[in-house]
Amino acid sequence: MAYFITDACISCGACESECPVSCISAGDNIYVIDEDACIDCGACANVCPVDAPVQK
């Protein structure tokens, strides 16, 4: 199950640099995850200060 980023995102960018497959990018207001490229590793969730990345 891929991760996605909820509206709790504060756009700090911590998750983007942790993603081993570079599937996280800055969206209009929050960061977004390419769910097709996500390998479900949880690296983004482990570094997020507001627990915005969650599994579907």
C-alpha positions as a Markdown table, in Angstrom:
| # | Residue | x | y | z |
|---|---|---|---|---|
| 1 | Met | 0.0 | 0.0 | 0.0 |
| 2 | Ala | 1.4 | 3.3 | -1.0 |
| 3 | Tyr | 1.8 | 6.3 | 1.2 |
| 4 | Phe | 0.1 | 9.6 | 0.6 |
| 5 | Ile | 0.5 | 13.0 | 2.4 |
| 6 | Thr | -2.4 | 14.5 | 4.3 |
| 7 | Asp | -3.4 | 18.1 | 4.7 |
| 8 | Ala | -1.5 | 18.1 | 7.9 |
| 9 | Cys | 1.7 | 18.7 | 5.8 |
| 10 | Ile | 3.6 | 21.9 | 6.8 |
| 11 | Ser | 5.7 | 21.8 | 3.6 |
| 12 | Cys | 9.0 | 21.4 | 5.6 |
| 13 | Gly | 10.5 | 19.1 | 2.9 |
| 14 | Ala | 12.0 | 16.6 | 5.4 |
| 15 | Cys | 10.2 | 13.7 | 3.6 |
| 16 | Glu | 11.4 | 14.6 | 0.1 |
| 17 | Ser | 15.1 | 14.1 | 0.8 |
| 18 | Glu | 14.5 | 10.8 | 2.7 |
| 19 | Cys | 12.6 | 9.1 | -0.1 |
| 20 | Pro | 14.9 | 6.4 | -1.7 |
| 21 | Val | 13.0 | 6.4 | -5.0 |
| 22 | Ser | 12.5 | 10.2 | -5.3 |
| 23 | Cys | 8.7 | 9.9 | -5.6 |
| 24 | Ile | 8.0 | 12.9 | -3.3 |
| 25 | Ser | 7.8 | 16.4 | -4.7 |
| 26 | Ala | 6.4 | 19.8 | -3.7 |
| 27 | Gly | 2.8 | 20.4 | -4.7 |
| 28 | Asp | 0.9 | 23.6 | -4.7 |
| 29 | Asn | 0.3 | 23.7 | -0.9 |
| 30 | Ile | 1.7 | 20.4 | 0.4 |
| 31 | Tyr | 4.2 | 17.8 | -0.7 |
| 32 | Val | 2.8 | 14.9 | -2.8 |
| 33 | Ile | 3.8 | 11.3 | -3.3 |
| 34 | Asp | 3.7 | 9.6 | -6.7 |
| 35 | Glu | 1.7 | 6.5 | -5.5 |
| 36 | Asp | 2.8 | 4.4 | -8.5 |
| 37 | Ala | 6.4 | 4.9 | -7.7 |
| 38 | Cys | 6.1 | 4.6 | -3.9 |
| 39 | Ile | 7.7 | 1.4 | -2.5 |
| 40 | Asp | 5.9 | 1.6 | 0.8 |
| 41 | Cys | 9.2 | 1.9 | 2.8 |
| 42 | Gly | 7.9 | 4.4 | 5.4 |
| 43 | Ala | 11.0 | 6.6 | 5.3 |
| 44 | Cys | 8.9 | 9.7 | 4.8 |
| 45 | Ala | 6.6 | 8.9 | 7.7 |
| 46 | Asn | 9.6 | 8.3 | 10.0 |
| 47 | Val | 11.0 | 11.8 | 9.5 |
| 48 | Cys | 7.8 | 13.8 | 9.3 |
| 49 | Pro | 7.3 | 16.1 | 12.3 |
| 50 | Val | 3.5 | 16.2 | 11.9 |
| 51 | Asp | 2.9 | 12.6 | 10.8 |
| 52 | Ala | 1.4 | 13.8 | 7.4 |
| 53 | Pro | 2.5 | 10.7 | 5.3 |
| 54 | Val | 0.1 | 7.8 | 5.9 |
| 55 | Gln | -0.6 | 4.5 | 4.2 |
| 56 | Lys | -3.7 | 4.2 | 2.1 |
